C-alpha cells in the first residue's frame, strides 16, 4: 500500500474519531436523538480501522464512488422537492 493511501486512511480514521467525540459531547444534552448517531459513527470508525489493517483500498475506493453518487442523487432529489412548482 502506498504511503499516500495510508495517510488518507489514517485521516479518515481520525475524522471518524472526531465525529465520535463531538457526538459524545452532544449526547449529554440530547441523548435520545444523538446516541444512535454516536453508535453508528463509532462502528464506522472501527470498520475504517479494520479496512486500514487489511489493506482493502479498492473496497474503500468503490465505497467512496458509490457514496458520492448517492449524495449527488440525494442533492438532486432535495432540490427538486424544495423548488417544485406549487
C-alpha positions in Angstrom: 0.0 0.0 0.0 1.3 3.4 -0.9 2.2 6.0 1.7 -0.4 8.4 0.5 -3.2 5.8 0.8 -2.1 5.0 4.3 -2.2 8.7 5.1 -5.7 9.0 3.7 -7.0 6.0 5.7 -5.4 7.5 8.8 -7.1 10.8 8.3 -10.4 9.0 7.7 -10.0 7.2 11.0 -9.1 10.5 12.7 -12.1 12.2 11.3 -14.3 9.4 12.5 -12.8 9.7 15.9 -13.6 13.4 15.9 -17.2 12.7 15.0 -17.4 10.2 17.8 -16.0 12.8 20.3 -18.3 15.6 19.1 -21.4 13.4 19.1 -20.5 12.0 22.5 -20.3 15.6 23.9 -23.7 16.4 22.3 -25.1 13.2 23.8 -25.1 14.8 27.2 -27.6 17.4 26.0 -29.8 15.4 23.7 -29.1 11.8 24.3 -32.2 10.3 22.7 -31.5 11.9 19.3 -27.7 11.7 19.3 -27.0 8.3 20.8 -27.8 6.2 17.7 -25.6 8.6 15.6 -22.7 8.1 18.1 -23.0 4.4 18.0 -23.1 4.4 14.1 -20.1 6.6 13.8 -18.2 4.5 16.4 -18.9 1.4 14.3 -17.8 3.3 11.2 -14.5 4.2 12.9 -13.9 0.5 13.8 -14.7 -0.5 10.2 -12.3 2.1 8.8 -9.6 0.9 11.1 -10.1 -2.7 10.1 -10.1 -1.8 6.4 -6.8 0.0 7.0 -5.3 -3.0 8.7 -6.4 -5.4 5.9 -5.3 -3.1 3.1 -8.7 -3.1 1.4 -8.1 0.1 -0.6 -10.1 -1.0 -3.6 -13.2 -1.6 -1.4 -12.9 1.9 0.1 -12.4 3.5 -3.3 -15.6 1.8 -4.6 -17.5 2.7 -1.5 -16.4 6.3 -1.9 -17.5 6.3 -5.5 -21.0 5.0 -4.6 -21.3 7.3 -1.6 -20.6 10.3 -3.9 -23.2 9.1 -6.4 -25.8 8.6 -3.7 -25.0 12.0 -2.3 -25.5 13.6 -5.7 -28.8 11.8 -6.1 -30.0 13.0 -2.7 -29.0 16.6 -3.5 -30.9 16.4 -6.8 -34.0 15.0 -5.0 -33.8 17.6 -2.3 -33.6 20.5 -4.9 -36.5 19.0 -6.9 -38.5 18.7 -3.7 -37.6 22.2 -2.4 -38.1 24.1 -5.7 -41.0 22.2 -7.3 -43.9 24.3 -8.6 -46.8 24.6 -6.2 
